[in-house]
Amino acid sequence: MVISETRLPFIRPACERGKNLSGVECTAALTYDCVTTECSWQRLIPPLRFRFKRALENMLKMTYVVFNMNLHDRLEEFCLRLLAAPACVSKAEAFDLLSRTLIEVENEFSGIAFDPAFPRDDGRMYPPRDDAHRAVPGRDDLHRYRSQGHNTYFSEGGAILIVDLNKVVVLDKADHNARSIML
């Protein structure tokens, strides 16, 4: 995916060495209203440079839509970010990491607004819901969450396993002790 032009406040603007924060290649200068920065806030005149730098620092804490990706590409980006994150030490931490990462990816790339009701038909991926929790027979150490096309497992130690309905592993993230979930 390539970005040719970018406008605030609709996208994540930071650009470093020709790539934005999500690793998307920038082929042209980023445009901020009437100011062209050529992928660097340092080329702005000093008073604007300071305000622009501060705006970028604050924007790193928010999520902006860059462009719409298809579901497969968003799922791949989600898996890459989740695997790159530090290992978790508990089920609660792993659940929070998965939820936060998925919401960030969807906010950034889906173009579909987050709906706290978690509808199943709006084209957006949502984190597991509490009412989707299922027991894993004979495994008190595992928590399973049933979703539309897969099951997500969390171990008490913080490992995450996502398996589709055909029993194909989509994601396997080990816990802080490098232990993966074995079914």
Secondary structure in CASP SS format (residue, H / E / C, confidence):
PFRMAT SS
TARGET T0000
AUTHOR 0000-0000-0000
METHOD secondary structure of the structure
MODEL  1
M C 1.00
V E 1.00
I E 1.00
S C 1.00
E C 1.00
T C 1.00
R C 1.00
L C 1.00
P C 1.00
F C 1.00
I C 1.00
R C 1.00
P C 1.00
A C 1.00
C E 1.00
E E 1.00
R C 1.00
G C 1.00
K E 1.00
N E 1.00
L C 1.00
S C 1.00
G C 1.00
V C 1.00
E E 1.00
C E 1.00
T C 1.00
A C 1.00
A C 1.00
L C 1.00
T E 1.00
Y E 1.00
D C 1.00
C C 1.00
V E 1.00
T E 1.00
T C 1.00
E C 1.00
C C 1.00
S C 1.00
W H 1.00
Q H 1.00
R H 1.00
L C 1.00
I C 1.00
P H 1.00
P H 1.00
L H 1.00
R H 1.00
F H 1.00
R H 1.00
F H 1.00
K H 1.00
R H 1.00
A H 1.00
L H 1.00
E H 1.00
N H 1.00
M H 1.00
L C 1.00
K C 1.00
M C 1.00
T C 1.00
Y C 1.00
V C 1.00
V C 1.00
F C 1.00
N C 1.00
M C 1.00
N C 1.00
L H 1.00
H H 1.00
D H 1.00
R H 1.00
L H 1.00
E H 1.00
E H 1.00
F H 1.00
C H 1.00
L H 1.00
R H 1.00
L H 1.00
L H 1.00
A H 1.00
A C 1.00
P C 1.00
A C 1.00
C C 1.00
V C 1.00
S C 1.00
K H 1.00
A H 1.00
E H 1.00
A H 1.00
F H 1.00
D H 1.00
L H 1.00
L H 1.00
S H 1.00
R H 1.00
T H 1.00
L H 1.00
I H 1.00
E H 1.00
V H 1.00
E H 1.00
N H 1.00
E H 1.00
F H 1.00
S C 1.00
G C 1.00
I C 1.00
A C 1.00
F C 1.00
D C 1.00
P C 1.00
A C 1.00
F C 1.00
P C 1.00
R C 1.00
D C 1.00
D C 1.00
G C 1.00
R C 1.00
M C 1.00
Y C 1.00
P C 1.00
P C 1.00
R C 1.00
D H 1.00
D H 1.00
A H 1.00
H E 1.00
R E 1.00
A C 1.00
V C 1.00
P C 1.00
G C 1.00
R C 1.00
D C 1.00
D C 1.00
L E 1.00
H E 1.00
R E 1.00
Y E 1.00
R E 1.00
S C 1.00
Q C 1.00
G C 1.00
H E 1.00
N E 1.00
T E 1.00
Y E 1.00
F E 1.00
S E 1.00
E C 1.00
G C 1.00
G C 1.00
A C 1.00
I E 1.00
L E 1.00
I E 1.00
V E 1.00
D E 1.00
L C 1.00
N C 1.00
K C 1.00
V C 1.00
V E 1.00
V E 1.00
L E 1.00
D E 1.00
K E 1.00
A C 1.00
D C 1.00
H C 1.00
N C 1.00
A C 1.00
R C 1.00
S C 1.00
I C 1.00
M C 1.00
L C 1.00
END
